[in-house]
Amino acid sequence: MSWVGRKLPRYEDPVLLQGRGRYTADLADGARALRFVRSPVARGRILGVKAPLGATVITAADLADVKPICARLDRPDYVLVAQPILARERVTYVGEPIAAVLADTAAAAEDLAELVEVEIAAETPVVTLDQALAPGAPQVHDAAPENTLIDARLETPDVAAAFAAAHEVVEFAFTSQRQAAMPLEARGAVAALDPATGRVTLTASTQMPHLLRTGIADALGMAESELRVVAPEVGGGFGQKMALVPEQIIAVWAARRFSCAVAWIEDRLENLTASAHARDQRLHLRGAFDADGRLLGIDADVLCNVGAYSSFPATCGVEPLMALADLPGPYRVPEYRVRARAVDSNTCPMAPYRGVSRPVITAAMERLMDCAAFRLGLDPLEIRRRNLIAEFPHTSVTGVVQDGGSYREAMEAAAGLVDIAAFRARQQQARAEGRYLGLGISVFSERTGPGSPAFAARRMAITPGFERVELAMDPSGFLEARIGSSPHGQGLKTSLAQLLADETGVAPDQIRVISGDTDRTPYGWGTFASRSLVIAGGACKLAGIKLRDRLKEVAAQLLEAAPSDIDLGGGRAVVRGTDLGVEIREIARTAYFQSHRFPAIAETGLSAVATYDPYGTFSNACHIAIVAVDLATGQVAIERFVVVEDAGRLINPMIVEGQIHGGVAQGIANALYEAVVYDDGGNFLSGSLADYLVPTMAEIPTLEIHHLETLTEASVTGAKGVGEGGTIGAPAAVLNAVSDALSPFGIAIYEMPITPQRIRQLLRDSRSSPQ
Amino acid sequence: MTGPTEVTFTVNGKRRTIRVEPRRTLADALREDCGLTGTHLGCEHGVCGACTILLDGNPVRSCLMFAMQADGVELRTVEGLAQGGKLHPLQQAFWDHHGLQCGFCTPGFLMLAAGILEQYPDIGEAELREALSANLCRCTGYQNILKAVLAAAAEMRQ
């Protein structure tokens, strides 16, 4: 029986359940505490930094040899802005590190940081997109006129004709406020110098240990061999921890400079203020439809407020270029014009956050579909039926190839589960009683597991993509898999063990997956972009097949049979059709201790290496939300939330559902609650979890999840990625549902989050009683 | 500032005397003076609940208390849940029902749930949902945490 497809409990869990997991802050014992002095203003000139006498205070002047962070894109429109490790002459956002202090304890370091006097001549900042793009606006960086770091355009030949021929043109501006990934464990880094070797071990809460090693080694002019990066248990990342940040570079610099161990353990205020933000985006969207509701063309102007710098390695192109390439989503869009800009401002820099732009563009496209349906008198399902891609593979108008999926089937299945006709009757009755219910549909596709071709198309100078796996069986038959991906909660080790068990016959509890240690694992890109199961999983399968053949070679000799007649499974090799067999541990022992008998595997022994670098594969899903809006308070309660998703072959359905649960919860949070807020002066107003509202169990309803399995050939395991889909699809479903609920007031929602205050505002502005 | 002061409490059945600065939080004292790093710090301002422990049987935010306030009390942390190498029913249920992903919020949720179920073994689902909304999780969407606690409650009533 196959291990793939089983709801196997995770091997990761027992240690975490007993409080024995070691996160970065748990590994800071004995290290000196590193604390940052951060800019209290959004923009200004540094006049002076005064340190208390005798204190260890690091400023930009100490870092003359340290290179700034440079995230490169090979695009003619890209303006490279180097991010200093510590601010030198100017500060560009609240929270920007200006100085670092070292003290014996965390409390002493906090005290010391407070004693560092920073004198800044504050200037009027540019905070919002409108401020940054206003004619004559101050420039955040001299190198970037009009505060624009990327200005990307794409236009098919007949866009104008499509709009001229349109029966209906739907047009609106859609705004997403800035949001934060908010991993429950804030960031952290512990750097320790080994005086014997001069090497530094950096233990860091990161999603990308190898790339972190490269980035820090480049910044400090070290050989990569002088630095070991370890990702221990990591308490969530969601993209925020796939950036190289000044704090990590300083930690390694200080460990070398002061020959000691130093620990930077970020607090929540720092994490909310100065780690990384996302989703601060505005789209002006126009859709041309024919009389039957078929899309003729899309015209989009996408503006992304990317903050003060361009994060490494993803760059500030991560949101605008994703929007540019993926806006058409699951729909046939014959003609397309798009302009997508990265606009810098005196705010915290952006980094990828689960979904990257797609929660916003999906919400905008799905609002477009509902608005067009309303205008044309079509059912929301029907207009989608007429526009969803049905033939695969499909090459989109932007050149993206979408492999087989179940776009329409997923929608029909979700609609069937909800019984929309019954809901409409209930909605009518509720309205008569003064209660406002709404139903919202969201259909989307999600590029997952992108390999190097996808990132090369974005023209990233550092092009992520492949994953390599090294398998080694020891003489006791225990299998070790060393991977370059760096899971941090996804249960990847369990899923990979299931894949490897099926290929090698070794029981999954005899397989140990090693990750997150650059000394022990092959160079890889880490865990992000819904890539690890697809790419590291694919590499595991390919390496597993090689190892399987080597095991069969040995078993065949021991059992006096042909290798092609050997089956592996249940920890044994057996001759097919007989009860002749041998334990895998016996095979392993023999292979090591009688190696002279097996010249055919002399080169590798019982090890195997494989690399996988796919084009990428598209998952898809339909979300349907039913909400009730309380007119008096503006509160939105989600009564029902249904997901029908297709992530290809399910390796561990329990883990897949867990990913969707968490993703949908973050999507609901994006739609209804979470907003990072600056005032007009660039002051940060969301510095605590009492201000930045993360939903609790009381807000997230029971989620109903159903699966379709389109077994794609675009992934060697048949599995597609599933890490981000929940977050991508949920906001659109919720916003469409709220719009549906408030349609009697002529209210349509074009923003997220749609908070109670905003709903009350819209109701006051509508000044109409229900029609 | 007052200098370090002695404080004595029982943690997971063991009597401990530590010397702490008056400003040291109970969470920091547990993590750094007692070496019990299973208690996690997610916000240090009392919202996320990752640092939840049991104080004389009641769930409390250990980041919102000073260690000195814990003089003479009985504390329980996640390290004290499993007994004799056997997982507590809540730990087992979290494992069986995939009630954790990154695991950072898990000790806080386990201790919160332990406190609730010890005091209200027959608690209903709606009340449980309300009570568990005291803590934040960013990975699970809470679905399997609720399932796990309901399953553990049933198991513990046996």
Chai-1 contact restraints between the chains, C-beta under 6 A:
chainA,res_idxA,chainB,res_idxB,connection_type,confidence,min_distance_angstrom,max_distance_angstrom,comment,restraint_id
A,P9,B,W95,contact,1.0,0.0,6.0,A-B,restraint_1
A,D13,B,W95,contact,1.0,0.0,6.0,A-B,restraint_2
A,L16,B,L100,contact,1.0,0.0,6.0,A-B,restraint_3
A,L16,B,G103,contact,1.0,0.0,6.0,A-B,restraint_4
A,L16,B,T106,contact,1.0,0.0,6.0,A-B,restraint_5
A,L17,B,Q91,contact,1.0,0.0,6.0,A-B,restraint_6
A,L17,B,F94,contact,1.0,0.0,6.0,A-B,restraint_7
A,Q18,B,A82,contact,1.0,0.0,6.0,A-B,restraint_8
A,G19,B,G38,contact,1.0,0.0,6.0,A-B,restraint_9
A,G19,B,V78,contact,1.0,0.0,6.0,A-B,restraint_10
A,G19,B,E79,contact,1.0,0.0,6.0,A-B,restraint_11
A,G19,B,P107,contact,1.0,0.0,6.0,A-B,restraint_12
A,G21,B,G103,contact,1.0,0.0,6.0,A-B,restraint_13
A,D26,B,T37,contact,1.0,0.0,6.0,A-B,restraint_14
A,L184,B,G42,contact,1.0,0.0,6.0,A-B,restraint_15
A,L184,B,F104,contact,1.0,0.0,6.0,A-B,restraint_16
A,L184,B,C105,contact,1.0,0.0,6.0,A-B,restraint_17
A,L184,B,R138,contact,1.0,0.0,6.0,A-B,restraint_18
A,E185,B,F104,contact,1.0,0.0,6.0,A-B,restraint_19
A,G235,B,C102,contact,1.0,0.0,6.0,A-B,restraint_20
A,G235,B,F104,contact,1.0,0.0,6.0,A-B,restraint_21
A,G236,B,C102,contact,1.0,0.0,6.0,A-B,restraint_22
A,G236,B,R138,contact,1.0,0.0,6.0,A-B,restraint_23
A,G236,B,C139,contact,1.0,0.0,6.0,A-B,restraint_24
A,R268,B,C43,contact,1.0,0.0,6.0,A-B,restraint_25
A,H488,B,C102,contact,1.0,0.0,6.0,A-B,restraint_26
A,G489,B,Q101,contact,1.0,0.0,6.0,A-B,restraint_27
A,G489,B,C102,contact,1.0,0.0,6.0,A-B,restraint_28
A,G489,B,C139,contact,1.0,0.0,6.0,A-B,restraint_29
A,M654,B,H98,contact,1.0,0.0,6.0,A-B,restraint_30
A,G658,B,H98,contact,1.0,0.0,6.0,A-B,restraint_31
A,H661,B,T140,contact,1.0,0.0,6.0,A-B,restraint_32
A,H661,B,G141,contact,1.0,0.0,6.0,A-B,restraint_33
A,H661,B,Q143,contact,1.0,0.0,6.0,A-B,restraint_34
A,G662,B,C139,contact,1.0,0.0,6.0,A-B,restraint_35
A,G662,B,T140,contact,1.0,0.0,6.0,A-B,restraint_36
A,G662,B,G141,contact,1.0,0.0,6.0,A-B,restraint_37
A,V664,B,G141,contact,1.0,0.0,6.0,A-B,restraint_38
A,A665,B,G141,contact,1.0,0.0,6.0,A-B,restraint_39
A,S688,B,H45,contact,1.0,0.0,6.0,A-B,restraint_40
A,L689,B,C43,contact,1.0,0.0,6.0,A-B,restraint_41
A,L689,B,V47,contact,1.0,0.0,6.0,A-B,restraint_42
A,L689,B,C48,contact,1.0,0.0,6.0,A-B,restraint_43
A,A690,B,V47,contact,1.0,0.0,6.0,A-B,restraint_44
A,V694,B,L136,contact,1.0,0.0,6.0,A-B,restraint_45
A,T696,B,S133,contact,1.0,0.0,6.0,A-B,restraint_46
A,M697,B,R129,contact,1.0,0.0,6.0,A-B,restraint_47
A,M697,B,L132,contact,1.0,0.0,6.0,A-B,restraint_48
A,M697,B,S133,contact,1.0,0.0,6.0,A-B,restraint_49
A,M697,B,Y142,contact,1.0,0.0,6.0,A-B,restraint_50
A,A698,B,S133,contact,1.0,0.0,6.0,A-B,restraint_51
A,I700,B,G141,contact,1.0,0.0,6.0,A-B,restraint_52
A,I700,B,Y142,contact,1.0,0.0,6.0,A-B,restraint_53
A,L703,B,Q143,contact,1.0,0.0,6.0,A-B,restraint_54
